[in-house]
Amino acid sequence: MSNFLAIGTVTALLKKLLEEGLVRRELSDKLAGDPGVEAVAPDLMQEIAKTKTRLNLFFYQATPNSGWRNVGLPSVNGKGERTGNPPLAVDLHYMLTAYSKEAFGAEILLGYAMQVLHETPVLTRRFIRQKRQELAGDGDLLLGALATSNLAEQAEQIKITLQPTDPEVMSRLWTGFQSSFRPTVAYRVTVVLIESDLTGKSPLPVLTRGPADSGVVSQADLIPPFPTLEAMDPPNQQARLSDDLTLQGHHLDGSDVRVRFTHSRSQQILEVSPLDESEEEISVRLSDARNPDAPPTTAQRAWRAGLYSVAALVQRPDETFHRTTNDLPFALAPTILMPIQTNIGGNGEVTFTINCEPEVRPEQRVLLLVGDTEVPAQPHPARTGTLTFAAGPIARGEYFVRLRVDGVDSLLVDRSSTPPVFDPTQKVTIL
């Protein structure tokens, strides 16, 4: 493959091809002003063309090559490392313009150039290697650099094609150049393949496909053959620390099965082994969960109320690794350990003191909902299971209460009854 110098090399080779044709066809005998070839922008040619007869080869656009653009798409592995170096395939677009002060001089010069490019529709590898040596020996530092482009080693040869030009498009181009229009033709040069010099990762060859090289496993249904979670069945439609949780799905059985909970805010991970498992269900006790990377600790101190994601890790008997299922959202509700202590001050302000589980972290946002009144918790700089709430004056009476931690409320509705009812134990009385 060629490198990033390939575009400049193509322009230099085309210029050299046209220059050699000038000498070979002895155009200096037919045109005054010692005709030559330039490769600069049209606005720079205005001063040169005042005194000299010139052809100008101007590269003005590069477009994706339709045949190569979908070959070897960039790819990376799970660690973000490159696994391949797909080529950048581009077509080059040139404007070939003739400048002459003589009558018919521009037409003669442009006709010569078109004939040369018509007779040389392909820049062969032999031609490129020959001119590469001439560029390297020219003494010019920039041309010497172009000789290292490896253009002759790319998979495709360089082809030159005359392109039709829309007068309106050409008019807009010359207006953008802020130059006077001159006799011009357009050419497309295809294809230049530019390859990155970055290194990639090359995996080892595959020796076997599955156990005993059995190949692809086929089945007569549309259920994916991988462990998948589909639903959860917490008691009362909301889980507490003292509850057991049932996960439902398929392909959940294995020689080693674990359930992983990841807290959405802190990214803390807790794992628990199943109480019972089958191909379609896993039952776990939340109080048994532990942090796999921390020293042994009590489950009550490992959990925190709030939002989690839950996934199962399943190792099959014939596999040496765990497959991880999809994640399901999971909310662990705080629990108020009744009764609630109330203290009424002399000005009628009520202070509530409650015990709860799991313990609350300092960074967690905590509210006590007394009826429809929200009361924020007093500052708790350390992890604690006892919280204090200072409310304003509240009328005497009985109120249902809820503890809200990071947006998750304690259980107030008893859904085991039809229709659901409020749990009568979740009440506080203000006398």
URTA-V246285 format. One record per backbone hydrogen bond with DSSP energy under -1.0 kcal/mol. NH is the residue of the N-H (numbers start at 1). CO is the residue of the C=O. If there is no record, write none. Layout:
nh->NH co->CO
nh->NH co->CO
This chain:
nh->2 co->193
nh->3 co->149
nh->6 co->3
nh->9 co->5
nh->10 co->6
nh->11 co->7
nh->12 co->8
nh->13 co->9
nh->14 co->10
nh->15 co->11
nh->16 co->12
nh->17 co->13
nh->18 co->14
nh->19 co->15
nh->20 co->16
nh->21 co->17
nh->22 co->18
nh->23 co->19
nh->24 co->20
nh->25 co->21
nh->27 co->22
nh->29 co->26
nh->30 co->27
nh->31 co->27
nh->36 co->53
nh->38 co->55
nh->44 co->41
nh->49 co->45
nh->51 co->48
nh->52 co->48
nh->54 co->99
nh->55 co->36
nh->56 co->97
nh->57 co->38
nh->58 co->95
nh->60 co->93
nh->61 co->93
nh->63 co->91
nh->65 co->89
nh->69 co->65
nh->71 co->68
nh->77 co->81
nh->80 co->77
nh->83 co->75
nh->88 co->194
nh->90 co->192
nh->91 co->63
nh->92 co->189
nh->93 co->61
nh->94 co->187
nh->95 co->58
nh->96 co->185
nh->97 co->56
nh->98 co->183
nh->99 co->54
nh->105 co->102
nh->108 co->104
nh->109 co->105
nh->110 co->106
nh->111 co->107
nh->112 co->108
nh->113 co->109
nh->114 co->110
nh->115 co->111
nh->116 co->112
nh->117 co->113
nh->118 co->114
nh->119 co->115
nh->123 co->158
nh->124 co->122
nh->128 co->124
nh->129 co->125
nh->130 co->126
nh->131 co->127
nh->132 co->128
nh->133 co->129
nh->134 co->130
nh->135 co->131
nh->136 co->132
nh->137 co->133
nh->138 co->135
nh->144 co->140
nh->145 co->141
nh->146 co->142
nh->147 co->143
nh->148 co->145
nh->149 co->146
nh->154 co->151
nh->159 co->190
nh->160 co->121
nh->161 co->188
nh->163 co->186
nh->170 co->166
nh->171 co->167
nh->172 co->168
nh->173 co->169
nh->174 co->170
nh->175 co->171
nh->176 co->172
nh->177 co->173
nh->179 co->174
nh->185 co->96
nh->187 co->94
nh->188 co->161
nh->189 co->92
nh->190 co->159
nh->192 co->90
nh->194 co->88
nh->195 co->2
nh->201 co->82
nh->213 co->210
nh->214 co->211
nh->215 co->209
nh->228 co->250
nh->230 co->248
nh->231 co->248
nh->233 co->246
nh->237 co->234
nh->238 co->235
nh->243 co->240
nh->245 co->284
nh->247 co->282
nh->248 co->231
nh->249 co->280
nh->250 co->228
nh->252 co->279
nh->255 co->315
nh->256 co->315
nh->258 co->313
nh->259 co->272
nh->260 co->311
nh->261 co->270
nh->262 co->309
nh->263 co->268
nh->264 co->307
nh->267 co->263
nh->270 co->261
nh->271 co->290
nh->272 co->259
nh->275 co->283
nh->276 co->283
nh->278 co->281
nh->282 co->247
nh->283 co->276
nh->284 co->245
nh->286 co->243
nh->288 co->285
nh->289 co->286
nh->290 co->271
nh->294 co->291
nh->303 co->299
nh->306 co->332
nh->308 co->330
nh->309 co->262
nh->310 co->328
nh->311 co->260
nh->313 co->258
nh->314 co->323
nh->315 co->256
nh->319 co->316
nh->323 co->314
nh->325 co->312
nh->328 co->310
nh->330 co->308
nh->332 co->306
nh->333 co->239
nh->335 co->357
nh->337 co->355
nh->338 co->336
nh->341 co->353
nh->343 co->351
nh->345 co->349
nh->348 co->345
nh->350 co->392
nh->351 co->343
nh->352 co->389
nh->353 co->341
nh->354 co->387
nh->356 co->385
nh->357 co->335
nh->360 co->384
nh->364 co->361
nh->367 co->404
nh->368 co->375
nh->369 co->402
nh->370 co->373
nh->371 co->400
nh->373 co->370
nh->375 co->368
nh->377 co->366
nh->378 co->388
nh->384 co->360
nh->387 co->354
nh->389 co->352
nh->391 co->350
nh->397 co->430
nh->399 co->428
nh->401 co->426
nh->402 co->369
nh->404 co->367
nh->405 co->408
nh->406 co->365
nh->408 co->405
nh->410 co->403
nh->414 co->421
nh->421 co->414
nh->423 co->412
nh->426 co->423
nh->427 co->425
nh->428 co->399
nh->430 co->397
